[in-house]
Amino acid sequence: MEISSKQIPNLNGNWNGFILSSYDKTKKIPAKAKIIQTYFSISIVLKTKNSVSTSTHSKLYVNNAGNIEISYTYHNVPNNFSDSELRQHDGTAQIEYEKQDQKLFGKYYTNQRDRDNYGTFELNRK
């Protein structure tokens, strides 16, 4: 659904939260995100202890339930000291914005060829 300029929330800034991954479903991975938003674009950089994911394409829209959502693709680069199984990969994420609690929550999928993992995440405005 198209989004009007009055519906666009200001998501700029720093967000803190966690990721739950299919790689290890028992562990909450602390995560920090920075969102840079203009009228024409939105970019997301998400950092964990082991890697950095940077959005490559993104779209802000109103989903079927009438909520603001961001759909984006990303490229992930592991840190030098991270797990040897973690390697560069691409993926897709969908985030829904919960205005009342200033929360972003969503799911992600990595490219099957590169990692074949999936998971969920939750971020709160810092």
URMOUR-V190869 format. One record per residue. N is the residue number from 0. RES is the residue in one small letter. PHI is phi in degrees with one decimal (none if undefined). PSI is psi in degrees with one decimal (NA if undefined). D_LAST is the distance of its C-alpha to the last C-alpha in whole Angstrom. Layout:
BEGIN
N/RES/PHI/PSI/D_LAST ; N/RES/PHI/PSI/D_LAST
END
This chain:
BEGIN
0/m/none/139.4/29 ; 1/e/-64.0/153.3/29 ; 2/i/-116.4/134.4/26 ; 3/s/-89.6/160.0/26 ; 4/s/-62.4/-27.3/24 ; 5/k/-71.2/-23.5/24 ; 6/q/-86.2/-14.9/22 ; 7/i/-73.5/115.4/19 ; 8/p/-80.4/156.0/16 ; 9/n/-87.1/104.7/14 ; 10/l/-100.8/2.4/11 ; 11/n/-52.2/142.2/11 ; 12/g/125.3/-166.2/8 ; 13/n/-102.2/141.1/6 ; 14/w/-132.5/141.6/5 ; 15/n/-122.3/148.9/6 ; 16/g/177.6/-143.3/9 ; 17/f/-151.1/162.9/13 ; 18/i/-121.6/140.5/16 ; 19/l/-114.2/121.4/20 ; 20/s/-113.3/149.4/22 ; 21/s/-67.5/-16.8/26 ; 22/y/-64.5/-40.0/27 ; 23/d/-149.7/92.4/26 ; 24/k/-68.3/-9.2/25 ; 25/t/-93.3/-7.0/25 ; 26/k/-118.0/125.4/22 ; 27/k/-83.1/122.9/18 ; 28/i/-96.6/115.7/17 ; 29/p/-59.6/139.7/14 ; 30/a/-141.5/148.9/12 ; 31/k/-128.0/138.5/9 ; 32/a/-128.3/150.0/10 ; 33/k/-124.8/127.6/10 ; 34/i/-111.1/130.0/12 ; 35/i/-117.6/117.9/14 ; 36/q/-128.2/134.9/16 ; 37/t/-123.3/-179.1/19 ; 38/y/-63.7/-28.9/22 ; 39/f/-103.7/-12.3/24 ; 40/s/-152.4/163.0/21 ; 41/i/-143.5/131.3/18 ; 42/s/-129.2/149.4/17 ; 43/i/-130.9/130.3/15 ; 44/v/-119.2/119.9/15 ; 45/l/-115.7/126.6/14 ; 46/k/-118.8/139.3/14 ; 47/t/-124.5/179.5/16 ; 48/k/-59.6/-30.9/18 ; 49/n/-103.4/-14.2/21 ; 50/s/-163.0/172.2/20 ; 51/v/-130.2/129.2/19 ; 52/s/-110.9/132.3/19 ; 53/t/-123.4/129.3/19 ; 54/s/-65.3/144.6/20 ; 55/t/-112.5/-31.6/23 ; 56/h/-145.0/141.0/24 ; 57/s/-149.2/156.6/22 ; 58/k/-144.8/133.4/23 ; 59/l/-103.8/129.9/21 ; 60/y/-154.2/172.8/23 ; 61/v/-99.0/124.0/24 ; 62/n/-79.6/179.4/25 ; 63/n/-62.3/-24.3/28 ; 64/a/-85.2/-2.9/26 ; 65/g/88.4/10.9/25 ; 66/n/-98.5/152.9/21 ; 67/i/-73.5/136.0/19 ; 68/e/-139.6/148.7/19 ; 69/i/-117.9/129.9/19 ; 70/s/-115.9/130.4/21 ; 71/y/-150.8/157.9/22 ; 72/t/-105.7/155.4/23 ; 73/y/-144.2/161.8/22 ; 74/h/-119.4/129.3/24 ; 75/n/-110.3/132.5/23 ; 76/v/-123.2/120.9/24 ; 77/p/-72.6/154.1/24 ; 78/n/-71.7/162.5/24 ; 79/n/-61.0/-30.7/27 ; 80/f/-100.3/12.1/27 ; 81/s/-80.8/174.2/26 ; 82/d/-49.9/134.8/28 ; 83/s/-64.4/-20.8/31 ; 84/e/-79.5/-17.2/31 ; 85/l/-82.3/124.3/28 ; 86/r/-135.7/166.0/29 ; 87/q/-53.6/139.9/28 ; 88/h/-158.5/165.5/27 ; 89/d/-112.1/158.7/27 ; 90/g/-161.6/-178.8/25 ; 91/t/-131.1/143.6/24 ; 92/a/-138.2/152.1/21 ; 93/q/-129.6/127.6/20 ; 94/i/-123.6/134.1/17 ; 95/e/-107.2/141.0/17 ; 96/y/-99.9/125.5/15 ; 97/e/-105.1/99.8/14 ; 98/k/-61.1/-45.7/14 ; 99/q/-58.6/-43.2/15 ; 100/d/-97.2/2.4/12 ; 101/q/51.5/54.6/9 ; 102/k/-128.8/144.3/10 ; 103/l/-114.9/132.1/12 ; 104/f/-140.8/149.0/15 ; 105/g/-174.1/-162.6/18 ; 106/k/-138.6/158.0/20 ; 107/y/-141.0/158.9/22 ; 108/y/-138.2/137.7/25 ; 109/t/-97.4/160.4/26 ; 110/n/-60.3/129.0/30 ; 111/q/-55.6/-40.7/33 ; 112/r/-64.2/-35.1/34 ; 113/d/-91.0/-45.2/32 ; 114/r/-141.0/-38.3/30 ; 115/d/58.7/47.4/30 ; 116/n/-116.0/165.5/27 ; 117/y/-150.0/168.3/25 ; 118/g/178.7/-172.7/22 ; 119/t/-127.1/163.8/19 ; 120/f/-152.0/159.5/15 ; 121/e/-140.5/133.8/12 ; 122/l/-132.5/138.1/9 ; 123/n/-117.2/143.3/6 ; 124/r/-61.9/132.8/4 ; 125/k/-77.3/NA/0
END
